[in-house]
């Protein structure tokens, strides 16, 4: 009987020592893993932050480039017809957008949606203006029509300006 008691006490104390050792080792390994994740996140931030800033810069440039006034100055050539200017404006917007599509990886999803909406609203302004101008008319007529449409907006409410504000607000969280 004494022998069974001795074995039972030995098993119980061995189990307690094993459980305590297991718990301490498990806690230690979890803490080490957390430290490693923090180090990785810190080094990732050092790598990703410059890329993110570059994405914000590129999208700011994109939004500046697709402002209708800027587009007209860039695309309109003397003697260009209304339909040619219309196509040139739309192609420029789409080309610029396609060139910057990869930037969405680094930009907040909601902000990216705002940028897409700005693009679509700018295209809508151009299309609405083009609908009111004969295709064979001079490109200056379309330019004038677009600028008249823009005057209906307050500067603050231009689609590109809304997107620029969203970009700035999103970027301000990093500084």
C-alpha positions as a Python dict, from the first residue, in 0.01 Angstrom:
ca = {
    (1, 'X'): (0, 0, 0),
    (2, 'X'): (286, 229, 86),
    (3, 'X'): (436, 150, -252),
    (4, 'X'): (116, 262, -437),
    (5, 'X'): (104, 585, -237),
    (6, 'X'): (468, 656, -324),
    (7, 'X'): (403, 595, -697),
    (8, 'X'): (88, 810, -686),
    (9, 'X'): (270, 1098, -520),
    (10, 'X'): (555, 1068, -767),
    (11, 'X'): (314, 1068, -1063),
    (12, 'X'): (117, 1363, -927),
    (13, 'X'): (427, 1570, -858),
    (14, 'X'): (579, 1474, -1196),
    (15, 'X'): (257, 1575, -1370),
    (16, 'X'): (251, 1907, -1181),
    (17, 'X'): (614, 1978, -1273),
    (18, 'X'): (547, 1882, -1636),
    (19, 'X'): (233, 2102, -1652),
    (20, 'X'): (415, 2398, -1498),
    (21, 'X'): (712, 2352, -1733),
    (22, 'X'): (479, 2320, -2031),
    (23, 'X'): (291, 2637, -1937),
    (24, 'X'): (612, 2838, -1883),
    (25, 'X'): (765, 2713, -2209),
    (26, 'X'): (442, 2777, -2403),
    (27, 'X'): (416, 3132, -2266),
    (28, 'X'): (782, 3198, -2345),
    (29, 'X'): (747, 3073, -2704),
    (30, 'X'): (430, 3278, -2760),
    (31, 'X'): (606, 3592, -2633),
    (32, 'X'): (905, 3526, -2858),
    (33, 'X'): (672, 3479, -3154),
    (34, 'X'): (499, 3810, -3075),
    (35, 'X'): (836, 3986, -3053),
    (36, 'X'): (932, 3841, -3390),
    (37, 'X'): (603, 3961, -3543),
    (38, 'X'): (660, 4309, -3402),
    (39, 'X'): (1010, 4315, -3554),
    (40, 'X'): (872, 4200, -3890),
    (41, 'X'): (593, 4457, -3881),
    (42, 'X'): (842, 4728, -3795),
    (43, 'X'): (1070, 4636, -4085),
    (44, 'X'): (769, 4601, -4317),
    (45, 'X'): (653, 4949, -4222),
    (46, 'X'): (995, 5085, -4310),
    (47, 'X'): (962, 4922, -4652),
    (48, 'X'): (592, 4984, -4715),
    (49, 'X'): (566, 5344, -4593),
    (50, 'X'): (778, 5488, -4876),
    (51, 'X'): (578, 5285, -5130),
    (52, 'X'): (254, 5405, -4975),
    (53, 'X'): (370, 5767, -4987),
    (54, 'X'): (470, 5722, -5349),
    (55, 'X'): (123, 5584, -5425),
    (56, 'X'): (-40, 5888, -5264),
    (57, 'X'): (188, 6117, -5463),
    (58, 'X'): (111, 5938, -5788),
    (59, 'X'): (-262, 5948, -5727),
    (60, 'X'): (-242, 6318, -5642),
    (61, 'X'): (-68, 6376, -5975),
    (62, 'X'): (-331, 6160, -6147),
    (63, 'X'): (-616, 6363, -5998),
    (64, 'X'): (-447, 6687, -6099),
    (65, 'X'): (-399, 6556, -6453),
    (66, 'X'): (-762, 6451, -6499),
    (67, 'X'): (-908, 6783, -6393),
    (68, 'X'): (-1100, 6892, -6703),
    (69, 'X'): (-921, 7227, -6733),
    (70, 'X'): (-582, 7058, -6720),
    (71, 'X'): (-695, 6790, -6964),
    (72, 'X'): (-817, 7045, -7215),
    (73, 'X'): (-485, 7228, -7206),
    (74, 'X'): (-300, 6901, -7253),
    (75, 'X'): (-516, 6743, -7524),
    (76, 'X'): (-659, 7025, -7736),
    (77, 'X'): (-474, 7107, -8055),
    (78, 'X'): (-564, 7379, -8305),
    (79, 'X'): (-805, 7258, -8571),
    (80, 'X'): (-915, 6959, -8364),
    (81, 'X'): (-1280, 6861, -8400),
    (82, 'X'): (-1511, 6824, -8105),
    (83, 'X'): (-1529, 6446, -8144),
    (84, 'X'): (-1149, 6416, -8171),
    (85, 'X'): (-1103, 6622, -7856),
    (86, 'X'): (-1370, 6417, -7680),
    (87, 'X'): (-1189, 6092, -7765),
    (88, 'X'): (-853, 6238, -7670),
    (89, 'X'): (-982, 6352, -7330),
    (90, 'X'): (-1136, 6013, -7253),
    (91, 'X'): (-829, 5822, -7372),
    (92, 'X'): (-603, 6038, -7159),
    (93, 'X'): (-814, 5975, -6849),
    (94, 'X'): (-823, 5601, -6909),
    (95, 'X'): (-454, 5576, -6992),
    (96, 'X'): (-358, 5769, -6680),
    (97, 'X'): (-590, 5551, -6471),
    (98, 'X'): (-457, 5227, -6619),
    (99, 'X'): (-103, 5345, -6554),
    (100, 'X'): (-183, 5399, -6185),
    (101, 'X'): (-412, 5104, -6113),
    (102, 'X'): (-147, 4917, -5913),
    (103, 'X'): (-140, 5201, -5659),
    (104, 'X'): (-464, 5073, -5509),
    (105, 'X'): (-258, 4813, -5321),
    (106, 'X'): (-115, 5089, -5101),
    (107, 'X'): (-423, 5311, -5070),
    (108, 'X'): (-718, 5270, -4837),
    (109, 'X'): (-1007, 5096, -5014),
    (110, 'X'): (-1256, 5374, -4940),
    (111, 'X'): (-1015, 5636, -5073),
    (112, 'X'): (-957, 5429, -5387),
    (113, 'X'): (-1333, 5417, -5442),
    (114, 'X'): (-1342, 5798, -5411),
    (115, 'X'): (-1071, 5820, -5678),
    (116, 'X'): (-1268, 5589, -5908),
    (117, 'X'): (-1581, 5797, -5854),
    (118, 'X'): (-1385, 6114, -5939),
    (119, 'X'): (-1271, 5950, -6262),
    (120, 'X'): (-1623, 5843, -6354),
    (121, 'X'): (-1775, 6182, -6268),
    (122, 'X'): (-1508, 6360, -6472),
    (123, 'X'): (-1585, 6131, -6766),
    (124, 'X'): (-1956, 6206, -6717),
    (125, 'X'): (-1890, 6583, -6725),
    (126, 'X'): (-1696, 6542, -7050),
    (127, 'X'): (-1959, 6311, -7203),
    (128, 'X'): (-2246, 6542, -7104),
    (129, 'X'): (-2064, 6836, -7258),
    (130, 'X'): (-1986, 6640, -7574),
    (131, 'X'): (-2351, 6542, -7610),
    (132, 'X'): (-2444, 6909, -7643),
    (133, 'X'): (-2184, 6988, -7909),
    (134, 'X'): (-2200, 6865, -8270),
    (135, 'X'): (-1923, 6610, -8345),
    (136, 'X'): (-1788, 6815, -8637),
    (137, 'X'): (-1776, 7136, -8431),
    (138, 'X'): (-1441, 7286, -8340),
    (139, 'X'): (-1270, 7146, -8030),
    (140, 'X'): (-1290, 7492, -7874),
    (141, 'X'): (-1668, 7454, -7861),
    (142, 'X'): (-1636, 7137, -7657),
    (143, 'X'): (-1374, 7302, -7436),
    (144, 'X'): (-1610, 7592, -7374),
    (145, 'X'): (-1898, 7355, -7296),
    (146, 'X'): (-1685, 7159, -7047),
    (147, 'X'): (-1569, 7476, -6874),
    (148, 'X'): (-1930, 7597, -6853),
    (149, 'X'): (-2025, 7268, -6687),
    (150, 'X'): (-1740, 7310, -6440),
    (151, 'X'): (-1862, 7657, -6346),
    (152, 'X'): (-2180, 7495, -6213),
    (153, 'X'): (-1968, 7328, -5944),
    (154, 'X'): (-1822, 7504, -5649),
    (155, 'X'): (-1443, 7461, -5656),
    (156, 'X'): (-1466, 7247, -5344),
    (157, 'X'): (-1722, 7013, -5502),
    (158, 'X'): (-1533, 6925, -5817),
    (159, 'X'): (-1499, 6545, -5829),
    (160, 'X'): (-1120, 6558, -5838),
    (161, 'X'): (-1107, 6799, -5544),
    (162, 'X'): (-1325, 6566, -5335),
    (163, 'X'): (-1087, 6280, -5411),
    (164, 'X'): (-784, 6496, -5332),
    (165, 'X'): (-934, 6579, -4992),
    (166, 'X'): (-994, 6209, -4927),
    (167, 'X'): (-633, 6131, -5024),
    (168, 'X'): (-499, 6400, -4792),
    (169, 'X'): (-718, 6285, -4503),
    (170, 'X'): (-612, 5925, -4556),
    (171, 'X'): (-245, 6018, -4578),
    (172, 'X'): (-261, 6237, -4266),
    (173, 'X'): (-303, 5927, -4050),
    (174, 'X'): (60, 5837, -4121),
    (175, 'X'): (197, 6169, -3998),
}
